[in-house]
Amino acid sequence: MTGQTLRNRVEGAVLEPGEPGYDAARAVWNGMIDRRPRYIVQCTSAADVVEAVRFATEHQLAIGVRCGGHAITGHAVPDGGLMIDLRPMGAVTVDPVARRARVQGGALLGALDRASQAHGLATTAGNVSHTGVGGLTLGGGMGWLARRLGLACDTVTSFEVVTAAGEILRVDREHHPELFWGLRGGGGNFGVVTEFEFALSPEPGQALSVEFLLPVAAAPGAMRAWRDLGTHADRRATWNATIDGSAVSLGFVWVGDPEPGTKVADQLDDALTAVGAAPQRVVEPLTYLQLQTREDDTEAHAWRRYWKGHYFTELVDEAIDAILDRRAPDLPNVSLQAYGGAISDVPAEATAFARRDTAFEFVAASRWDDPVDDDALMTAARRYAATLEPYASGAYVNALSDDGAPGVRRAYPPAHLARLRALKRRYDPGNVFHLNQNITPADA
Ligand SMILES: Cc1cc2nc3c(=O)[nH]c(=O)nc-3n(C[C@H](O)[C@H](O)[C@H](O)COP(=O)(O)OP(=O)(O)OC[C@H]3O[C@@H](n4cnc5c(N)ncnc54)[C@H](O)[C@@H]3O)c2cc1C
């Protein structure tokens, strides 16, 4: 096995340990990940991906698939294996008449948002522009447009996929319909997606960020009032809350004409005042593209990161109290983001993404830079998240970290998991694509 053999088979660059660019190419978003692939293949086409998959299987090398590199687990980077680096395949082409975007498998969300907004169009993308379209969409894809348009995976009309056998398939409702079902939420288990086609919707690009800031001691009543008002919120509003240390923000993000959004902000103001909270009100008009990039710096690369996630079908009072119990040391920051709307219009059995009755997604996230703090911060995050577990209904596959097989069972109910395993047996019986939140061909 030599790198030269591999180089002869692909157009893209092949990097080996010690070569210029190798260390930069193996670095991902989470600074905790320090793995050394035997080869990094910087693929430029589906044909390159085919050769990389074939070479890896011929030589029994574990395959990692890298798009944005944002999975907290760093699954994209296989120690001693072959990393399929899709970043050279980052192009997005928009057909404004057909309202479709063709998105290469290594594209970042920012490229999709920018190319679509240039024509007054958009589809659901996540909240940070340097996240990859690949991992985000294959696991579901939650963003500020999801309550209106559905998850990112709901707006995919077709995929081009390189399978474990090295075949290139076009997958849509008519062609390989079961694989089309599985790719919409089943993660990177079934092949390497070299192109996504998304349906786009008109989106003039106005947004509003509404936050009410208050200390945690004043938050229990306020968070209940915020939750209650959000239950029937307009689909243009996505209720969200954050806790940073002991500072709480309750509010929502509005995408659309800001005028009615301001009225909703007034209603929330009244509801918070009625329970005796006196929060600081911060209302910020933004363009859609500003909204989509405003967290890019706080979510910068290279920090050490750890997180734990839950889904809640209902945010009960006891869960609110547990979330607001911030007495322990080293606690992670928290975000809550509402689902519902168009996400729950889709029947749960229609896609591999199953948790469509979710009311809120909870993520507890820690960020630090000194490895000395690893244990204390990860332990604190685990303990804190465990206090919420009794109220949780499952978890988002893209928010799983070191949860292993039990985490996969939290992401998919039994019927979904059985169907996903059957699909895995059909398209990847040898579990070639196992570096992911793995759906094993047999019961795990
Ligand atoms: C800062 C930040 C913000 C986030 N915000 C959101 C958000 O708003 N909404 C949301 O839903 N999620 C969000 N997430 C979670 C995100 O969806 C996951 O971390 C996701 O795995 C990132 O995808 P990626 O392509 O960047 O990561 P990668 O690490 O490159 O990929 C993750 C896994 O996906 C698979 N994969 C990726 N691309 C392909 C492909 N083309 N073909 C086949 N398999 C592929 C592989 O199994 C890979 O291991 C966020 C994550 C971060 C770090």
The ligand as an ORCA input file, in Angstrom:
! r2SCAN-3c Opt
* xyz 0 1
  C     -20.970     25.624     15.859
  C     -22.032     24.617     15.546
  C     -23.316     25.054     15.249
  C     -24.302     24.128     14.950
  N     -25.566     24.564     14.673
  C     -26.507     23.691     14.286
  C     -27.789     24.133     13.891
  O     -28.085     25.326     13.907
  N     -28.692     23.223     13.487
  C     -28.399     21.885     13.458
  O     -29.251     21.102     13.063
  N     -27.194     21.428     13.856
  C     -26.259     22.300     14.259
  N     -25.025     21.847     14.657
  C     -24.772     20.402     14.719
  C     -24.323     19.927     13.354
  O     -25.477     19.621     12.594
  C     -23.448     18.679     13.489
  O     -22.301     18.988     14.233
  C     -23.050     18.133     12.115
  O     -22.474     16.870     12.277
  C     -22.057     19.040     11.427
  O     -21.852     18.639     10.116
  P     -20.449     18.930      9.416
  O     -20.577     18.533      8.014
  O     -20.002     20.319      9.725
  O     -19.495     17.974     10.243
  P     -18.492     16.798      9.845
  O     -17.760     16.502     11.106
  O     -17.721     17.117      8.621
  O     -19.481     15.624      9.482
  C     -20.173     14.944     10.509
  C     -20.523     13.566     10.025
  O     -21.519     13.681      9.011
  C     -21.272     12.766      7.969
  N     -21.113     13.543      6.729
  C     -20.821     14.842      6.584
  N     -20.882     15.188      5.296
  C     -21.207     14.078      4.618
  C     -21.450     13.792      3.253
  N     -21.373     14.738      2.312
  N     -21.793     12.526      2.920
  C     -21.891     11.560      3.849
  N     -21.672     11.781      5.152
  C     -21.352     13.027      5.522
  C     -20.068     11.958      8.379
  O     -20.523     10.794      9.036
  C     -19.367     12.844      9.380
  O     -18.634     12.118     10.351
  C     -24.006     22.743     14.960
  C     -22.731     22.318     15.263
  C     -21.754     23.241     15.561
  C     -20.388     22.777     15.932
*
